Amino acid sequence: MLLAKRRKNNLYWTGGFIATKDLDLADRLRRLRTHGLENTIEPKKWFMPGFNFRFTDVLAAIGIVQLRLMEQRKDHLNKVYQYYYYGLSSQFNLRIIPKKSYELGPYVDVLTPNRDALRKHLSKYGIETRPFYPELNSAPYWQARNTEILSNSKLFSNFGLYLPSGPAITESQIDEVTFAINKFEQ
């Protein structure tokens, strides 16, 4: 499980649950978690688009146990990001997407104009990568809205790449990835 903090609203989130002191945010998150409804027993009004993010009791119990590992995993993911950051700092055609001090994610994301060629190169070393998702502007639910808020969507969709990362990756595996990337002739 991962933990991060957003300064503005004192929001903490982890791989499956959210804790906040902001009551308005908590109401919005409950609606988001439950298909956008305020009340599932007597549903009367849709407030917003939502999902089915409710936990079962078993998942909640596992989550509570996983919290004991949170600090260790958080530290490891920060080290993974830093290790990649310094290992790839000489790459002029590859930019690691910067993270703020309070941000933490399971992936190390990069932008590169030669994404497809780099992916092919890395696959020769047995290294699997994933491109970013399609641009948000192409999602049907954004079609009728002002998509200027999604202006970076195309950039990330076309040039974004997830490097091998996550809580289980080792320094030697990162060394293999950075070695292969640094061998890439652009």
Contacts in CASP RR format, 6 or more apart in sequence:
PFRMAT RR
TARGET T0000
AUTHOR 0000-0000-0000
METHOD contacts of the structure
MODEL  1
MLLAKRRKNNLYWTGGFIATKDLDLADRLRRLRTHGLENTIEPKKWFMPG
FNFRFTDVLAAIGIVQLRLMEQRKDHLNKVYQYYYYGLSSQFNLRIIPKK
SYELGPYVDVLTPNRDALRKHLSKYGIETRPFYPELNSAPYWQARNTEIL
SNSKLFSNFGLYLPSGPAITESQIDEVTFAINKFEQ
1 14 0 8 1.000
1 15 0 8 1.000
1 16 0 8 1.000
1 63 0 8 1.000
1 66 0 8 1.000
1 67 0 8 1.000
1 69 0 8 1.000
1 70 0 8 1.000
1 73 0 8 1.000
2 13 0 8 1.000
2 14 0 8 1.000
2 15 0 8 1.000
2 70 0 8 1.000
2 73 0 8 1.000
2 74 0 8 1.000
2 77 0 8 1.000
2 104 0 8 1.000
2 105 0 8 1.000
2 106 0 8 1.000
2 167 0 8 1.000
3 12 0 8 1.000
3 13 0 8 1.000
3 14 0 8 1.000
3 70 0 8 1.000
3 74 0 8 1.000
3 104 0 8 1.000
4 12 0 8 1.000
4 13 0 8 1.000
4 14 0 8 1.000
4 102 0 8 1.000
4 103 0 8 1.000
4 104 0 8 1.000
4 105 0 8 1.000
5 11 0 8 1.000
5 12 0 8 1.000
5 102 0 8 1.000
6 102 0 8 1.000
7 102 0 8 1.000
9 20 0 8 1.000
9 22 0 8 1.000
9 25 0 8 1.000
10 20 0 8 1.000
10 21 0 8 1.000
10 22 0 8 1.000
11 18 0 8 1.000
11 20 0 8 1.000
11 22 0 8 1.000
11 25 0 8 1.000
12 18 0 8 1.000
12 19 0 8 1.000
12 20 0 8 1.000
13 19 0 8 1.000
14 67 0 8 1.000
14 70 0 8 1.000
16 53 0 8 1.000
16 55 0 8 1.000
16 59 0 8 1.000
16 63 0 8 1.000
17 55 0 8 1.000
17 60 0 8 1.000
17 63 0 8 1.000
18 29 0 8 1.000
20 26 0 8 1.000
20 29 0 8 1.000
27 38 0 8 1.000
28 48 0 8 1.000
30 38 0 8 1.000
31 37 0 8 1.000
31 38 0 8 1.000
31 47 0 8 1.000
31 48 0 8 1.000
31 50 0 8 1.000
32 48 0 8 1.000
32 49 0 8 1.000
32 50 0 8 1.000
32 51 0 8 1.000
32 53 0 8 1.000
33 50 0 8 1.000
33 51 0 8 1.000
33 52 0 8 1.000
33 53 0 8 1.000
33 54 0 8 1.000
34 40 0 8 1.000
34 50 0 8 1.000
34 52 0 8 1.000
34 53 0 8 1.000
34 54 0 8 1.000
35 50 0 8 1.000
35 51 0 8 1.000
35 52 0 8 1.000
36 46 0 8 1.000
36 47 0 8 1.000
36 48 0 8 1.000
36 49 0 8 1.000
36 50 0 8 1.000
37 43 0 8 1.000
37 45 0 8 1.000
37 46 0 8 1.000
37 47 0 8 1.000
38 44 0 8 1.000
38 45 0 8 1.000
38 47 0 8 1.000
49 141 0 8 1.000
73 167 0 8 1.000
74 104 0 8 1.000
76 167 0 8 1.000
77 104 0 8 1.000
77 105 0 8 1.000
77 106 0 8 1.000
77 165 0 8 1.000
77 166 0 8 1.000
77 167 0 8 1.000
78 104 0 8 1.000
80 108 0 8 1.000
80 165 0 8 1.000
80 166 0 8 1.000
80 169 0 8 1.000
80 174 0 8 1.000
81 96 0 8 1.000
81 99 0 8 1.000
81 108 0 8 1.000
81 165 0 8 1.000
83 171 0 8 1.000
83 174 0 8 1.000
83 178 0 8 1.000
84 96 0 8 1.000
84 108 0 8 1.000
84 163 0 8 1.000
84 165 0 8 1.000
84 174 0 8 1.000
84 177 0 8 1.000
84 178 0 8 1.000
85 96 0 8 1.000
87 178 0 8 1.000
87 182 0 8 1.000
88 94 0 8 1.000
88 96 0 8 1.000
88 110 0 8 1.000
88 178 0 8 1.000
88 181 0 8 1.000
88 182 0 8 1.000
90 182 0 8 1.000
91 181 0 8 1.000
91 182 0 8 1.000
93 112 0 8 1.000
93 113 0 8 1.000
93 114 0 8 1.000
93 186 0 8 1.000
94 110 0 8 1.000
94 111 0 8 1.000
94 112 0 8 1.000
94 118 0 8 1.000
94 181 0 8 1.000
95 110 0 8 1.000
95 111 0 8 1.000
95 112 0 8 1.000
96 108 0 8 1.000
96 109 0 8 1.000
96 110 0 8 1.000
97 109 0 8 1.000
97 110 0 8 1.000
97 111 0 8 1.000
99 105 0 8 1.000
106 165 0 8 1.000
106 166 0 8 1.000
106 167 0 8 1.000
107 162 0 8 1.000
107 163 0 8 1.000
107 165 0 8 1.000
107 166 0 8 1.000
108 162 0 8 1.000
108 163 0 8 1.000
108 165 0 8 1.000
109 132 0 8 1.000
109 160 0 8 1.000
109 161 0 8 1.000
109 162 0 8 1.000
109 163 0 8 1.000
110 160 0 8 1.000
110 161 0 8 1.000
110 163 0 8 1.000
111 155 0 8 1.000
111 156 0 8 1.000
111 159 0 8 1.000
111 160 0 8 1.000
111 161 0 8 1.000
112 118 0 8 1.000
112 159 0 8 1.000
112 160 0 8 1.000
112 161 0 8 1.000
113 159 0 8 1.000
114 184 0 8 1.000
114 186 0 8 1.000
115 131 0 8 1.000
115 158 0 8 1.000
115 159 0 8 1.000
115 160 0 8 1.000
115 161 0 8 1.000
117 184 0 8 1.000
117 186 0 8 1.000
118 129 0 8 1.000
118 161 0 8 1.000
118 181 0 8 1.000
118 184 0 8 1.000
119 129 0 8 1.000
119 131 0 8 1.000
119 161 0 8 1.000
121 180 0 8 1.000
121 183 0 8 1.000
121 184 0 8 1.000
122 128 0 8 1.000
122 129 0 8 1.000
122 177 0 8 1.000
122 180 0 8 1.000
122 181 0 8 1.000
122 184 0 8 1.000
123 129 0 8 1.000
125 176 0 8 1.000
125 180 0 8 1.000
127 164 0 8 1.000
127 176 0 8 1.000
127 177 0 8 1.000
127 180 0 8 1.000
128 164 0 8 1.000
129 161 0 8 1.000
129 162 0 8 1.000
129 163 0 8 1.000
129 164 0 8 1.000
130 161 0 8 1.000
130 162 0 8 1.000
131 160 0 8 1.000
131 161 0 8 1.000
131 162 0 8 1.000
132 156 0 8 1.000
132 157 0 8 1.000
132 160 0 8 1.000
132 161 0 8 1.000
132 162 0 8 1.000
133 157 0 8 1.000
134 157 0 8 1.000
135 150 0 8 1.000
135 153 0 8 1.000
135 154 0 8 1.000
135 156 0 8 1.000
135 157 0 8 1.000
135 158 0 8 1.000
136 142 0 8 1.000
136 147 0 8 1.000
136 150 0 8 1.000
136 153 0 8 1.000
137 147 0 8 1.000
137 150 0 8 1.000
137 153 0 8 1.000
137 154 0 8 1.000
142 150 0 8 1.000
147 153 0 8 1.000
163 177 0 8 1.000
164 173 0 8 1.000
164 174 0 8 1.000
164 177 0 8 1.000
END
